[in-house]
Amino acid sequence: MNFMKTPQIGIYATKDRLKAEAERLSACLNLPLAKQKNEYDYQVIVTPEGLGLRKTGTKILPLTIDFLSGRMTYRRQHASLRNEILARALGLKKKSPVKIVDATAGLGRDSFILAALGFEIEMLERSPIVHVLLEDGLNRAKLDPVAAPIVERMKLHQANAIEWFQQVDPDHRPDIIYIDPMFPERSKSALAKKDMRIFHDIVGADSDAEQLLNRALACAKLRVVIKRPRLSGFLADLEPAFSHTGSSSRFDIYLPR
Ligand SMILES: C[S@@+](CC[C@H](N)C(=O)[O-])C[C@H]1O[C@@H](n2cnc3c(N)ncnc32)[C@H](O)[C@@H]1O
């Protein structure tokens, strides 16, 4: 992870009754407890509605993971194997029992759409903070009758995918590996939303994405798909077998030998 200055991050309970949960998270993430609203550069906040990540001293809304938001609901309701470019890039066919690994789970949106289309997804996220936010989002979605069967198909692990692929049992290699790394140049479109800037500040640029691609190519049985900004060059200058280009993103598809 690359930081100009390592941000100081604390855990803050917004209500007294949530202090025990804040203490649990503090121990689990090895981050200090904040006693005040503006202590540290960033805070993982424990609220009655769930977890959030906020930049202190600003009015930027905290980053939360909400699979029931209007935007995710719209995308879920309109997703089909034909109109979801992600599904086309992964080469998904109706009810095909493929083993898919989302190597860069992040906020879980892409995995959620794949799960909504009926596929089982194994999700890897290496940032412990993003992992707890995502776990919290999944747990809240489990309480919703429509989202519950979808998130049941999403299995989250806190792991570095580079190591995960190295250690995978040869009999359980994934068919498809999907990779959506952070890029330094992702500044205009993808980071236009201020809460996404908070995400970028915490995760940093995924400068080892090239290594991740190479490891994935050695591990996947059928294909590796990399999401890139529409006009950017190929990752590691490695030409894909083919690409699917959308309005802001491009999906480069590699077919391992
Ligand atoms: C751009 S975000 C992914 C967004 C995601 N596709 C979504 O739909 O929300 C990239 C995420 O991948 C994670 N990541 C990057 N490299 C990783 C690796 N080697 N192993 C596991 N997670 C990784 C980062 O921590 C970050 O949370």
The ligand as a MOL file (V3000), in Angstrom:
LIG
                    3D

  0  0  0     0  0            999 V3000
M  V30 BEGIN CTAB
M  V30 COUNTS 27 29 0 0 0
M  V30 BEGIN ATOM
M  V30 1 C -11.2030 -1.3180 -6.9160 0
M  V30 2 S -11.5140 -2.2400 -5.4700 0 CHG=1
M  V30 3 C -12.5820 -3.5130 -6.0540 0
M  V30 4 C -14.0160 -3.0530 -6.1880 0
M  V30 5 C -14.9570 -4.2130 -6.4000 0
M  V30 6 N -14.7920 -4.8140 -7.6980 0
M  V30 7 C -16.3990 -3.7960 -6.1990 0
M  V30 8 O -17.2320 -4.1270 -7.0560 0
M  V30 9 O -16.7190 -3.1700 -5.1820 0 CHG=-1
M  V30 10 C -10.0180 -3.1400 -5.2110 0
M  V30 11 C -10.0060 -3.9160 -3.8910 0
M  V30 12 O -9.1300 -5.0200 -4.0580 0
M  V30 13 C -8.3740 -5.2020 -2.9000 0
M  V30 14 N -7.1380 -5.9060 -3.3070 0
M  V30 15 C -6.1690 -5.4560 -4.1220 0
M  V30 16 N -5.2060 -6.3740 -4.3090 0
M  V30 17 C -5.5870 -7.4530 -3.5790 0
M  V30 18 C -5.0040 -8.7330 -3.3520 0
M  V30 19 N -3.8180 -9.0720 -3.8580 0
M  V30 20 N -5.6720 -9.6050 -2.5690 0
M  V30 21 C -6.8650 -9.2720 -2.0220 0
M  V30 22 N -7.4580 -8.0610 -2.1720 0
M  V30 23 C -6.8310 -7.1680 -2.9480 0
M  V30 24 C -8.1330 -3.7960 -2.3810 0
M  V30 25 O -7.8530 -3.8130 -0.9870 0
M  V30 26 C -9.4730 -3.1300 -2.7040 0
M  V30 27 O -10.3670 -3.2520 -1.6250 0
M  V30 END ATOM
M  V30 BEGIN BOND
M  V30 1 1 1 2
M  V30 2 1 2 3
M  V30 3 1 2 10
M  V30 4 1 3 4
M  V30 5 1 4 5
M  V30 6 1 5 6
M  V30 7 1 5 7
M  V30 8 2 7 8
M  V30 9 1 7 9
M  V30 10 1 10 11
M  V30 11 1 11 12
M  V30 12 1 11 26
M  V30 13 1 12 13
M  V30 14 1 13 14
M  V30 15 1 13 24
M  V30 16 1 14 15
M  V30 17 1 14 23
M  V30 18 2 15 16
M  V30 19 1 16 17
M  V30 20 1 17 18
M  V30 21 2 17 23
M  V30 22 1 18 19
M  V30 23 2 18 20
M  V30 24 1 20 21
M  V30 25 2 21 22
M  V30 26 1 22 23
M  V30 27 1 24 25
M  V30 28 1 24 26
M  V30 29 1 26 27
M  V30 END BOND
M  V30 END CTAB
M  END
